[in-house]
Amino acid sequence: MLTINKAQAGTTLTVSLAGRLDTTTAKQFHSEVNDHLEGVTDLVLDCKDLDYISSAGLREFLGACKTVSENGTHVIKNCNDNVLGVFKITKLGGILNIE
């Protein structure tokens, strides 16, 4: 199960995630976030309550961050050790802006 809360202030979109972002919930993330990035120049993905991310979730993160980074910035923040471990293993920490 994945809970997505979005807050937009101007062109900044903050997405707070809770639960699991995996093959079962990646489509939900895509439809609620990736399909609604028009006009967003700054994307904040808050992973404070994200318990797990799979390769399908990583693909959605990469897509969202790439879309926004063409004209703005992105940041992934508040990752727990499990989520950070996935970023380290996949070496995506060098591509994505993780705080």
trRosetta pair geometry for C-beta under 8 A, 3 or more apart (Angstrom, degrees):
i j d omega theta_ij theta_ji phi_ij phi_ji
1 19 4.7 -103 98 -147 67 146
1 20 6.7 81 51 32 40 92
1 25 7.2 107 -161 -79 14 134
2 17 6.7 -29 -164 -159 97 94
2 18 7.3 144 -160 77 49 51
2 19 4.4 -157 -102 80 41 128
2 20 6.0 -99 -70 68 85 50
2 21 5.7 80 -109 -83 135 63
2 25 3.7 113 -7 -168 132 149
2 28 5.8 158 68 83 125 138
2 29 6.7 -54 138 -57 158 92
3 17 7.2 143 79 -160 60 44
3 18 4.2 -10 56 60 108 102
3 19 5.5 116 7 -9 76 120
3 49 7.8 -21 63 105 111 129
4 15 6.3 -22 -161 -166 94 99
4 16 7.5 145 -158 76 43 53
4 17 6.0 -9 -103 -104 68 70
4 28 7.1 -177 -10 139 131 104
4 29 6.7 157 -77 -107 141 64
4 32 5.0 117 90 114 156 151
4 33 6.8 -123 -161 -47 145 105
5 15 7.3 150 78 -158 48 48
5 16 4.4 -13 61 58 101 103
5 18 7.9 35 -2 -1 102 106
6 13 6.3 -20 -161 -168 102 97
6 14 7.1 150 -155 81 50 53
6 15 5.4 -15 -101 -103 78 72
6 16 7.8 -164 -74 22 32 71
6 32 7.2 -162 -34 161 130 100
6 33 7.3 177 -86 -96 125 80
7 13 7.6 153 80 -156 43 50
7 14 4.8 -12 61 60 93 103
7 16 7.7 32 2 -7 101 104
8 12 6.9 159 -153 86 57 51
8 13 5.0 -19 -101 -102 87 72
8 14 7.6 -174 -80 22 38 68
8 40 7.5 -98 -126 -99 113 102
9 12 5.1 -12 65 63 83 103
9 14 7.7 21 8 -3 97 106
11 39 6.1 -125 -122 155 87 73
11 40 5.8 150 -177 -136 70 35
11 41 4.2 23 145 20 130 98
11 42 6.2 93 112 17 84 86
11 72 7.2 -155 139 -98 120 151
12 40 7.3 85 -124 -151 14 83
12 41 7.4 -49 -73 64 55 74
12 42 4.1 -23 -108 76 81 113
12 43 7.7 -174 -155 -73 58 26
12 44 6.9 28 -180 -6 99 107
13 33 8.0 146 140 -145 138 84
13 37 7.3 -119 23 -119 156 68
13 40 4.6 -29 -6 -129 121 132
13 42 7.2 164 25 88 60 60
13 43 5.5 -10 66 -113 95 68
13 44 7.1 -169 96 30 49 72
14 44 4.3 -14 -113 68 76 115
14 46 6.3 28 -178 -16 96 115
15 33 5.6 25 -108 -111 156 125
15 43 7.2 -4 4 -168 109 89
15 44 6.9 170 25 88 63 60
15 45 5.3 -15 67 -113 103 62
15 46 6.8 -176 88 23 47 77
16 46 4.4 -22 -105 70 71 118
16 48 7.0 -22 -150 33 97 103
16 49 7.2 46 169 31 94 108
17 21 6.4 -12 -176 -49 144 121
17 29 7.9 10 -111 -108 125 112
17 45 6.9 7 -8 -173 119 86
17 46 6.8 170 16 82 72 61
17 47 5.7 -10 56 -111 111 57
17 49 6.7 -162 102 72 50 79
17 50 4.4 28 103 -73 110 108
18 49 3.6 -12 -108 112 87 123
18 50 6.6 -117 -104 -72 23 49
18 51 7.9 46 -174 -16 52 87
19 25 7.2 149 111 -82 121 172
19 49 7.4 24 -16 132 48 94
19 50 7.0 -27 57 -126 39 53
19 51 6.2 -43 -173 17 19 106
20 24 7.6 37 104 58 115 110
20 25 6.2 138 98 14 74 140
20 50 7.7 113 -99 -164 24 71
20 51 5.7 -44 -73 66 71 102
20 52 4.5 -2 -124 60 87 105
20 53 7.8 -177 -161 -75 56 37
20 54 7.9 39 176 -17 95 99
21 25 5.6 -107 -126 89 44 117
21 26 6.6 85 179 -83 77 65
21 29 6.0 45 -138 -52 109 146
21 50 6.3 -15 -5 -150 109 118
21 52 7.1 -167 37 97 59 61
21 53 4.7 2 67 -114 105 76
21 54 7.0 -150 106 22 62 73
21 56 7.7 -151 148 93 74 84
21 57 3.3 101 124 -120 102 132
21 60 7.0 -121 178 54 121 133
21 61 8.0 83 134 -44 153 102
22 25 5.8 68 44 29 61 92
22 26 6.7 -90 111 -36 22 92
22 52 6.5 1 -54 114 109 110
22 53 7.3 -174 -71 -150 63 29
22 54 4.0 68 -127 0 75 128
22 56 6.0 72 179 55 38 116
22 57 5.9 -37 -77 -33 31 112
23 26 5.9 -29 -129 3 27 119
23 54 6.1 -53 -28 85 73 152
23 56 4.4 129 -86 -7 59 158
25 28 4.9 -48 -165 36 67 120
25 29 6.3 71 139 -23 81 96
25 57 7.5 20 80 -84 95 102
26 29 5.6 -52 -152 35 37 113
26 30 6.3 39 151 -21 67 105
26 54 7.7 -85 -55 65 116 105
26 56 3.9 -97 -52 147 152 110
26 57 5.7 -132 -92 -75 95 52
26 59 7.0 30 -153 64 138 104
26 60 5.2 -170 -154 -36 88 132
27 30 5.5 -51 -148 35 33 115
27 31 6.3 25 157 -13 66 107
28 31 6.1 -60 -145 40 28 103
28 32 6.0 8 163 -3 65 116
29 32 6.2 -71 -140 48 23 98
29 33 5.4 -24 178 23 67 119
29 34 7.0 60 130 -10 75 100
29 57 7.0 90 5 -128 163 74
29 60 4.7 69 104 164 131 159
30 33 6.9 -70 -117 55 14 81
30 34 4.5 -33 -146 36 59 126
30 35 6.4 68 152 -25 66 96
30 60 5.6 -114 -67 -123 81 114
30 63 7.6 14 -114 80 92 148
31 34 7.6 -3 -39 50 17 86
31 35 5.4 -5 -141 13 38 136
32 35 7.5 65 7 41 10 99
32 36 7.0 -41 168 13 32 127
33 36 6.4 -95 -154 46 18 96
33 37 7.2 39 159 -57 62 96
33 60 7.4 86 69 169 124 112
33 64 5.7 -16 135 -103 116 138
34 37 6.3 -30 -155 -18 34 118
34 60 6.3 -115 -42 -158 130 85
34 63 5.4 12 -122 113 134 119
34 64 5.1 -109 -91 -79 81 86
34 67 7.0 132 -148 0 78 152
36 40 7.9 71 125 -21 66 130
37 40 4.7 -85 -160 39 65 124
37 43 7.2 -20 -130 -79 111 129
37 64 6.5 174 -73 -144 142 75
37 67 5.0 78 104 121 157 137
37 68 6.0 -109 -166 -67 128 86
40 43 5.9 63 150 -70 126 89
40 68 5.7 -52 112 -110 101 105
40 72 7.1 -115 133 39 60 157
41 68 6.7 129 -160 -163 21 86
41 71 5.6 -81 -122 113 89 94
41 72 3.1 159 179 -81 66 139
41 73 7.4 39 147 21 72 65
42 68 7.1 109 -112 180 10 126
42 72 5.1 -122 -61 169 52 129
42 73 5.3 7 -118 60 78 86
42 74 7.4 170 -159 -84 47 41
43 64 6.2 -176 177 152 163 103
43 65 6.6 -144 76 -103 137 57
43 68 4.2 -128 -9 -56 122 174
43 72 7.3 113 -6 102 79 124
43 73 7.5 -157 33 102 66 50
43 74 4.4 -10 66 -115 101 87
43 75 7.5 175 94 28 60 56
44 74 7.6 179 -76 -158 32 56
44 75 5.4 -7 -116 64 70 94
44 77 6.7 -21 -166 15 93 115
45 61 6.6 24 -98 -130 177 98
45 64 7.3 104 -65 99 127 141
45 65 7.8 -65 -12 -69 131 99
45 74 7.2 21 -5 -176 100 101
45 75 7.2 -164 31 96 70 48
45 76 4.6 -17 69 -112 110 73
45 77 7.3 150 79 21 57 64
46 77 5.8 -24 -111 70 62 91
46 78 5.4 23 -161 38 74 129
47 50 4.0 -56 -159 25 82 127
47 53 7.8 -42 -138 -43 133 129
47 76 6.3 26 -14 -178 122 90
47 77 6.9 172 23 81 83 37
47 78 5.4 177 61 85 64 79
47 79 4.6 20 81 -91 135 66
47 80 7.3 -124 129 1 101 72
47 83 5.5 -155 158 131 143 171
48 77 7.9 -1 -51 111 82 77
48 78 3.9 -27 -72 144 76 139
48 80 7.9 86 -158 -43 32 89
50 53 6.4 24 158 -51 126 99
50 79 7.3 -38 63 -123 115 67
50 80 7.3 -162 75 13 70 101
50 83 5.7 63 100 -75 111 146
51 80 7.5 -6 -122 40 38 144
51 82 6.8 7 175 72 50 148
51 83 8.0 164 141 -49 12 102
52 82 6.2 -54 -95 136 61 134
52 83 7.3 -164 -121 -77 19 80
53 57 4.0 -128 -159 96 82 143
53 58 6.2 105 149 -54 112 74
53 61 7.4 18 -163 -26 141 135
53 83 5.3 67 7 -127 114 89
53 86 5.4 -161 74 70 98 163
54 57 5.1 105 48 8 60 100
54 58 7.2 -111 107 -4 37 89
55 58 5.4 -48 -146 34 37 116
55 59 6.5 44 152 -24 64 100
55 90 7.9 152 -107 -95 81 140
56 59 5.7 -48 -153 29 32 115
56 60 6.9 31 149 -16 62 102
57 60 5.7 -54 -153 35 36 110
57 61 6.4 38 149 -19 68 103
58 61 5.5 -52 -148 36 35 113
58 62 6.2 36 153 -20 67 105
58 86 6.9 -141 -69 148 120 120
58 90 6.4 -6 -140 86 160 177
58 92 6.4 -161 -157 -41 118 165
59 62 5.7 -53 -148 36 30 112
59 63 6.4 31 153 -20 63 106
60 63 5.7 -53 -147 36 32 113
60 64 6.3 29 157 -16 65 106
61 64 6.0 -60 -148 39 28 107
61 65 6.0 20 159 -13 66 113
61 76 6.9 25 -160 -88 127 137
61 96 6.8 3 142 -107 117 148
62 65 6.0 -60 -141 42 26 106
62 66 6.0 28 160 -21 64 111
62 92 7.3 -100 -78 -142 105 131
62 95 7.4 8 -120 121 99 134
62 96 7.3 -99 -95 -70 67 113
63 66 5.9 -56 -143 36 25 110
63 67 6.4 27 158 -21 62 107
64 67 5.9 -56 -152 33 29 112
64 68 6.5 15 158 -8 64 109
64 74 7.3 130 120 -123 85 144
65 68 6.1 -61 -146 43 31 103
65 69 5.7 28 159 -22 68 116
65 74 4.1 -148 -134 76 85 170
65 76 7.7 -47 -81 -43 132 105
65 96 5.8 -36 -165 -120 177 92
65 97 7.6 175 -151 23 130 86
66 69 5.8 -58 -136 39 25 110
66 70 7.1 44 159 -39 58 92
67 70 6.5 -49 -172 4 28 112
68 71 7.4 -91 -175 55 41 72
68 72 5.1 -59 171 68 81 108
68 73 7.1 -36 135 78 107 19
68 74 5.0 110 82 -64 128 105
69 72 6.6 -97 -105 72 27 56
69 73 6.6 44 -109 -119 70 26
69 74 5.6 -65 -60 -1 94 108
73 97 7.1 -14 -176 25 90 163
74 96 7.3 -64 103 -153 119 79
74 97 5.7 150 90 39 71 114
75 97 4.9 -66 -104 109 59 113
75 98 7.7 136 -165 -105 62 22
75 99 5.7 12 -173 -8 112 115
76 79 6.5 34 141 -47 101 116
76 87 7.9 172 96 -90 148 147
76 96 5.7 15 5 155 129 123
76 97 6.7 144 14 86 76 59
76 98 4.7 -28 70 -107 103 72
76 99 7.1 172 80 21 49 70
77 98 7.5 160 -81 -162 42 52
77 99 4.4 -10 -105 63 90 107
78 99 7.9 12 -25 88 50 91
79 83 4.2 -125 -162 92 101 119
79 84 4.6 131 118 -58 122 82
79 87 7.1 5 175 -3 170 136
79 98 6.5 -19 0 -163 139 113
80 83 5.4 89 53 16 70 100
80 84 6.9 -134 99 -4 32 95
81 84 5.6 -57 -139 43 31 112
81 85 6.1 41 158 -30 65 104
82 85 5.7 -53 -154 27 26 116
82 86 7.1 26 150 -18 59 100
83 86 5.8 -50 -158 29 37 111
83 87 6.9 35 148 -15 65 103
84 87 5.6 -55 -153 37 38 112
84 88 6.3 36 151 -19 70 106
84 98 7.5 136 -119 166 81 143
85 88 5.6 -55 -147 37 32 111
85 89 6.2 32 157 -20 67 107
86 89 5.9 -53 -142 36 29 110
86 90 6.2 12 163 -3 64 113
87 90 6.3 -68 -144 49 25 99
87 92 5.0 -95 -148 66 72 97
87 93 4.8 92 149 -59 107 86
87 96 6.9 -95 -141 56 120 127
87 98 5.9 79 177 -69 165 164
88 91 7.4 24 -177 -76 31 40
88 93 6.0 16 -89 -21 54 132
91 94 5.9 -13 169 15 80 112
91 95 7.9 75 127 -6 70 101
92 95 5.1 -61 -158 44 62 109
92 96 5.2 25 152 6 94 112
93 96 6.6 -62 -118 57 26 85
93 98 5.5 -69 -130 27 79 134
